[in-house]
Amino acid sequence: MCLHPVTEEIEINERTKKVVVVADESPPDSPVVEERTFEEKCARWRKHVHSKKGDKASKFLTTWGEKLRIEDGVHQEYPRPAMVRGNEHEWVNLNGFWQYAVKKIEKALPPRSFDGDILVPFPVESTLSGVEKRITKDDFLWYRRKFSLPKNYCKNSSRLILHFGAVDWQTIVYINGQAVGEHSGGYDPFQFDITRFLNFSGSAEQEVMVRVYDPTDDGIQPRGKQCADPFTSKRVVAPLGMWYTPNSGIWQTVWLECVPKEAYIQKVRIIPNIDSNTVTVTAAVRQEIFKRNHGLFVKIFSGGHLVGFASGSTHHPVEVKLNEDHKTLLWTPDNPHLYDVEIYLHNSIIPKTYDEHVDMVRSYTAMRKISVGTDVNGLKRLKLNNKNLFQYGILDQGWWPDGLYTPASEEALKWDIQIIKSMGFNMIRKHVKIESQRWYHHCDKIGMLVWQDMPNGSVPAVWSPSGETDYSENPLDPLFAKIFEDELLACVDALYNHPCISVWVPFNEAWGQYNSVEVVNWLEHYDSSRLVWLSGGNDFGVGSAIDRHVYPEPTMPPLDDKRVAVLGEFGGLGHALEQHAWTATSSSPADSGSEDEEDAYSTFVEWGYGQSKNLDSLAEDYLLMLDKLNHLAQSGLSAAVYTQFSDVERESNGVVTYDRRFVKLDVRLVRKAHRRLLSRASTIISRSQMDLVSLVQEHVTKIPRSATYNLLSSFGETNIPRSATLDNLLSKYDKLQSDPEGGSAKLQERRESEERKEKLVPRCTSLSSVFVST
C-alpha cells in the first residue's frame, strides 16, 4: 500500500512493457555533486565521524565504531544464514558508499543532483552514515549507486534478485531508470526480480536508485521507539526521554543473488517435532514455467553425519524421520545443538540422478519444543522440551549510539548476545524492534531464547499497568490494520526458522493495540510452534500468558488456571556514568541555535525507574530483586524480564553503558546469582514436600540449641544417634535431601536461615550471603 503514490510522468514502452521514468526537464535545484574517488569518500567519512569539538568528542562512538575500516567493507557477512544458496560467487554485497539526496515530496521525480555520499547500511540520522540528517514527513530520501553483475551470472540460465534486509519505511526501487516495484514496511526483508531491467549493452554497468518515505511518528506505520516530535526540530541529538532518535532509509544489508532461471527455492519452513522425532520441511518454489512434478529432497545432518533423509513433491510438506540409531540432541540454552539441513529441488519427484538438482539451499534447525504445562501443584509453567524451565531474561532495545538501529560491525552485534549469555541470562526480550537475521543466527548458536516483540505503530490505547484497563483497546482503523498485519506476517515468515524464538508479542503496553483476540488467535494458528501473548498491555484473557509490567520491584502477576504468569518488565535501576553518558557528548539546544527553546524533556536526563547512588548499591539492589524473584517463582511465576541491557540515549537504566564500554554489574557475581535463581526456580517442589519441610523446621526449632546444632552439623552421617521421637521425621528429612527435584537445596536454605537467627546476626538476602562469603 502506497500512501504517497508515484506522481512522476511515465511512458509505457509497448514493446517491452517496461515503465520508464521520464527525465525531469526542470533545472536542478542544487549543484550536481561530482563523483569522488573511493579514497576521497573514505577521507570525508572519517573526518565526519571522528571530528572533535573542543576537548570532547562530538561523536559518541562504540569501540567497534572507532575501529571500523570501510576499506575492508561494511557488514560483509552473508545476510540470510538460515537459507544459504550456492557459494560466495553467487551473491554480491552492495553495502558501502551510495549517493543520497533529501528532496521535498512535491518533487517526486528522481533527482538530477545528489547531496553527497552515505555509508549503507547505516540510517541517515546516524553518525556512522556520515550524514546525520533528520528526515521529516515532507521529505523523500533518495539513494543511488552503480553495480556490476555477479561473476557467475548467465543471461540464459540465471535470474538476478535484489534483496533489502530492511528499509524504513516505504520504498520504491528503480533499476536503470525503470520502476521495479515498491514495498511498505520498516522491519521485514523484501526482494525484487530485476532480471528484465538489466542493461547488457556496452560495459553493462547497472544503476539502482531507491526512494524512501518515512514519516516516523507523524504516520501510523509500525516504528517501535522512534520519535520525531516537532519539539525537537531537526536536532538529531535530542531524543525524548524513553523515545529515541529515528532511523530512516536503508538500515540492513543490500545484496544481489543469482538463482536458476527455470525454478528456484524462494522460501522454506522447517518444523521440528521432538515428540515424533521428525523434521517437516515445506518449500515455496518460484517457477518460470509451471511444472507439476518438481521434487523436493531433504537431508538432515548432525555433526556432519547424515541422520535423516526424505523426499516428496514441492506441493506438500516433506517429513523426515530421524534415524532410529541416532540419539536425538535437544536444543537448550545450555546445549544449543543445531542440525544442518540441505534442501534439493529436482525436476522430478523421481529424478534419474540425485546429483542433477535444479537448486539447493542449506539451512539448519533445532530439536526443541516450546509449550505450557501443569506442574505438580496444578500451576501453569513454561516448558522447554517438556521440562520446566524458568526463563529469566533482559530487555534489549537494540539501539547503538553511533549506528542507531545498525551496529558498527558483526562483532558488535554478537558482543551484546555474548555478554548477556556470560551474565547467566537464558532469554532476551527484543523490545519493539526486529533485528537482522544474523542476530537471531547468533542466538541460535550461542543458546539464547528470544521473546520477539512486534514494533508498535498507530497511537496507544488507554492503559494502566495494574490491569484496570484490561479488555479495552483502540477502535479498528482499517488502514493501520492492513499495514500492521502485512508487516507482522512478513516478519514471522522471515524469522520462522530461527529456533531461538520462543514467543511472539504482537502488542506491548497497549501501543497500537486493536482486535487483540483476533490478532492473538490468528498468530497462534499461523505459528503453532511458539507461544503468543500480550506483554504488559490490556489483557483480554487470550494467549499463553498473563504478562504484567511492574517497576521497580518485582511483584506477582495474577494467577490464571489456563495461562502462565510472567513479569514482562521489572527493575529499571538507573545509574549514569558521566564519561559514558549520551548527554555528556550530545549537543545541547544552544548548539543547534535553539537557546530560547524550552526542553520539556530535560527531566529525562539520567532517567531510570529507580536510582542507585553508586555501583555497589546498584549490585545490592539488583541482588535483592533476584531474591524476591526466587520466592515469586515458588509461588507460580514462570518468567521475568529485567529492564534493561544497555543505557539508551537519556535512559541510564542499563546493566552496560550505551557505548558498551563499561559493564555496571560484576559479570561473575551476577552469573552465579542467575544460575542459582534458574536452578531453584526451575525446580518445582510439591506443596506436600513444602509442608513437610515446614513441619520439620517447626520441630527442629523446638529442640534445645545444642542438640539442634549437633544434629545439623552431623546431618547425613549414618552413625549419629537418633531419638525414637525424631527417627521417623529425620528419615523423611533424609529423603528430601537426596531428592533430585531440589529438596536438599530448600533444606539447606532453611538450615542457614536458622543458624543466622540463633547467632542473632542481621538477616541478609540468601543471594548476598552466598556471594559475600565466596
Rosetta blueprint (number, residue, H / E / L):
1 M L
2 C L
3 L L
4 H L
5 P L
6 V L
7 T L
8 E L
9 E L
10 I E
11 E E
12 I E
13 N E
14 E L
15 R L
16 T L
17 K L
18 K E
19 V E
20 V E
21 V E
22 V L
23 A L
24 D L
25 E L
26 S L
27 P L
28 P L
29 D L
30 S L
31 P L
32 V L
33 V L
34 E L
35 E L
36 R L
37 T L
38 F H
39 E H
40 E H
41 K H
42 C H
43 A H
44 R H
45 W H
46 R H
47 K H
48 H H
49 V H
50 H L
51 S L
52 K E
53 K E
54 G L
55 D L
56 K E
57 A E
58 S L
59 K L
60 F L
61 L L
62 T L
63 T H
64 W H
65 G H
66 E H
67 K H
68 L L
69 R L
70 I H
71 E H
72 D H
73 G L
74 V L
75 H L
76 Q L
77 E L
78 Y L
79 P L
80 R L
81 P L
82 A L
83 M L
84 V E
85 R E
86 G L
87 N L
88 E H
89 H H
90 E H
91 W E
92 V E
93 N E
94 L L
95 N L
96 G E
97 F E
98 W E
99 Q E
100 Y E
101 A E
102 V E
103 K E
104 K E
105 I L
106 E L
107 K L
108 A L
109 L L
110 P L
111 P L
112 R L
113 S L
114 F L
115 D L
116 G E
117 D E
118 I E
119 L E
120 V E
121 P L
122 F L
123 P L
124 V L
125 E L
126 S L
127 T L
128 L L
129 S L
130 G L
131 V L
132 E L
133 K L
134 R L
135 I L
136 T L
137 K L
138 D L
139 D E
140 F E
141 L E
142 W E
143 Y E
144 R E
145 R E
146 K E
147 F E
148 S L
149 L L
150 P L
151 K L
152 N L
153 Y L
154 C L
155 K L
156 N L
157 S L
158 S E
159 R E
160 L E
161 I E
162 L E
163 H E
164 F E
165 G L
166 A L
167 V E
168 D E
169 W L
170 Q E
171 T E
172 I E
173 V E
174 Y E
175 I E
176 N L
177 G L
178 Q E
179 A E
180 V E
181 G E
182 E E
183 H E
184 S E
185 G L
186 G L
187 Y L
188 D L
189 P L
190 F E
191 Q E
192 F E
193 D E
194 I L
195 T H
196 R H
197 F H
198 L L
199 N L
200 F L
201 S L
202 G L
203 S L
204 A L
205 E L
206 Q E
207 E E
208 V E
209 M E
210 V E
211 R E
212 V E
213 Y E
214 D L
215 P L
216 T H
217 D H
218 D H
219 G L
220 I L
221 Q L
222 P L
223 R L
224 G L
225 K L
226 Q E
227 C L
228 A L
229 D L
230 P H
231 F H
232 T H
233 S L
234 K L
235 R L
236 V L
237 V L
238 A L
239 P L
240 L E
241 G L
242 M L
243 W E
244 Y E
245 T L
246 P L
247 N L
248 S L
249 G E
250 I E
251 W L
252 Q L
253 T L
254 V E
255 W E
256 L E
257 E E
258 C E
259 V E
260 P E
261 K L
262 E L
263 A E
264 Y E
265 I E
266 Q E
267 K E
268 V E
269 R E
270 I E
271 I E
272 P E
273 N E
274 I L
275 D L
276 S L
277 N L
278 T E
279 V E
280 T E
281 V E
282 T E
283 A E
284 A E
285 V E
286 R E
287 Q E
288 E L
289 I L
290 F L
291 K L
292 R L
293 N L
294 H L
295 G E
296 L E
297 F E
298 V E
299 K E
300 I E
301 F E
302 S E
303 G L
304 G L
305 H E
306 L E
307 V E
308 G E
309 F E
310 A E
311 S E
312 G E
313 S E
314 T L
315 H L
316 H L
317 P L
318 V E
319 E E
320 V E
321 K E
322 L L
323 N L
324 E L
325 D L
326 H L
327 K L
328 T L
329 L L
330 L E
331 W L
332 T L
333 P L
334 D L
335 N L
336 P L
337 H L
338 L L
339 Y E
340 D E
341 V E
342 E E
343 I E
344 Y E
345 L E
346 H E
347 N L
348 S L
349 I L
350 I L
351 P L
352 K L
353 T L
354 Y L
355 D L
356 E L
357 H L
358 V L
359 D E
360 M E
361 V E
362 R E
363 S E
364 Y E
365 T E
366 A L
367 M E
368 R L
369 K L
370 I E
371 S E
372 V E
373 G E
374 T E
375 D L
376 V L
377 N L
378 G L
379 L L
380 K E
381 R E
382 L E
383 K E
384 L E
385 N L
386 N L
387 K E
388 N E
389 L L
390 F L
391 Q E
392 Y E
393 G E
394 I E
395 L E
396 D E
397 Q L
398 G L
399 W L
400 W E
401 P L
402 D L
403 G L
404 L E
405 Y L
406 T L
407 P L
408 A L
409 S L
410 E H
411 E H
412 A H
413 L H
414 K H
415 W H
416 D H
417 I H
418 Q H
419 I H
420 I H
421 K H
422 S H
423 M L
424 G L
425 F L
426 N L
427 M E
428 I E
429 R E
430 K E
431 H L
432 V L
433 K L
434 I L
435 E L
436 S L
437 Q H
438 R H
439 W H
440 Y H
441 H H
442 H H
443 C H
444 D H
445 K H
446 I H
447 G L
448 M L
449 L E
450 V E
451 W E
452 Q E
453 D E
454 M L
455 P L
456 N L
457 G L
458 S L
459 V L
460 P E
461 A L
462 V L
463 W L
464 S L
465 P L
466 S L
467 G L
468 E L
469 T L
470 D L
471 Y L
472 S L
473 E L
474 N L
475 P L
476 L L
477 D L
478 P H
479 L H
480 F H
481 A H
482 K H
483 I H
484 F H
485 E H
486 D H
487 E H
488 L H
489 L H
490 A H
491 C H
492 V H
493 D H
494 A H
495 L H
496 Y L
497 N L
498 H L
499 P L
500 C L
501 I E
502 S E
503 V E
504 W E
505 V E
506 P L
507 F L
508 N E
509 E L
510 A L
511 W E
512 G L
513 Q L
514 Y L
515 N L
516 S H
517 V H
518 E H
519 V H
520 V H
521 N H
522 W H
523 L H
524 E H
525 H H
526 Y H
527 D L
528 S L
529 S L
530 R L
531 L E
532 V E
533 W L
534 L L
535 S E
536 G L
537 G L
538 N L
539 D L
540 F L
541 G L
542 V L
543 G L
544 S L
545 A E
546 I E
547 D E
548 R E
549 H E
550 V L
551 Y L
552 P L
553 E L
554 P L
555 T L
556 M L
557 P L
558 P L
559 L L
560 D L
561 D L
562 K L
563 R L
564 V E
565 A E
566 V E
567 L E
568 G E
569 E E
570 F E
571 G E
572 G L
573 L E
574 G E
575 H L
576 A L
577 L L
578 E H
579 Q H
580 H H
581 A L
582 W H
583 T H
584 A H
585 T H
586 S L
587 S L
588 S L
589 P H
590 A H
591 D H
592 S H
593 G L
594 S L
595 E L
596 D L
597 E L
598 E L
599 D L
600 A L
601 Y L
602 S H
603 T H
604 F H
605 V L
606 E L
607 W E
608 G L
609 Y L
610 G E
611 Q E
612 S L
613 K L
614 N L
615 L H
616 D H
617 S H
618 L H
619 A H
620 E H
621 D H
622 Y H
623 L H
624 L H
625 M H
626 L H
627 D H
628 K H
629 L H
630 N H
631 H H
632 L H
633 A H
634 Q H
635 S H
636 G L
637 L E
638 S E
639 A E
640 A E
641 V E
642 Y E
643 T E
644 Q L
645 F L
646 S E
647 D L
648 V E
649 E L
650 R L
651 E E
652 S L
653 N L
654 G L
655 V L
656 V E
657 T L
658 Y L
659 D L
660 R L
661 R L
662 F L
663 V E
664 K L
665 L L
666 D L
667 V H
668 R H
669 L H
670 V H
671 R H
672 K H
673 A H
674 H H
675 R H
676 R H
677 L H
678 L H
679 S H
680 R H
681 A H
682 S H
683 T L
684 I L
685 I L
686 S L
687 R H
688 S H
689 Q H
690 M H
691 D H
692 L H
693 V H
694 S H
695 L H
696 V H
697 Q H
698 E H
699 H H
700 V H
701 T H
702 K H
703 I L
704 P L
705 R H
706 S H
707 A H
708 T H
709 Y H
710 N H
711 L H
712 L H
713 S H
714 S L
715 F L
716 G L
717 E L
718 T L
719 N L
720 I L
721 P L
722 R L
723 S L
724 A H
725 T H
726 L H
727 D H
728 N H
729 L H
730 L H
731 S H
732 K H
733 Y H
734 D H
735 K H
736 L H
737 Q H
738 S L
739 D L
740 P L
741 E L
742 G L
743 G H
744 S H
745 A H
746 K H
747 L H
748 Q H
749 E H
750 R H
751 R H
752 E H
753 S H
754 E H
755 E H
756 R H
757 K H
758 E H
759 K L
760 L L
761 V L
762 P L
763 R L
764 C L
765 T L
766 S H
767 L H
768 S H
769 S H
770 V H
771 F H
772 V H
773 S L
774 T L
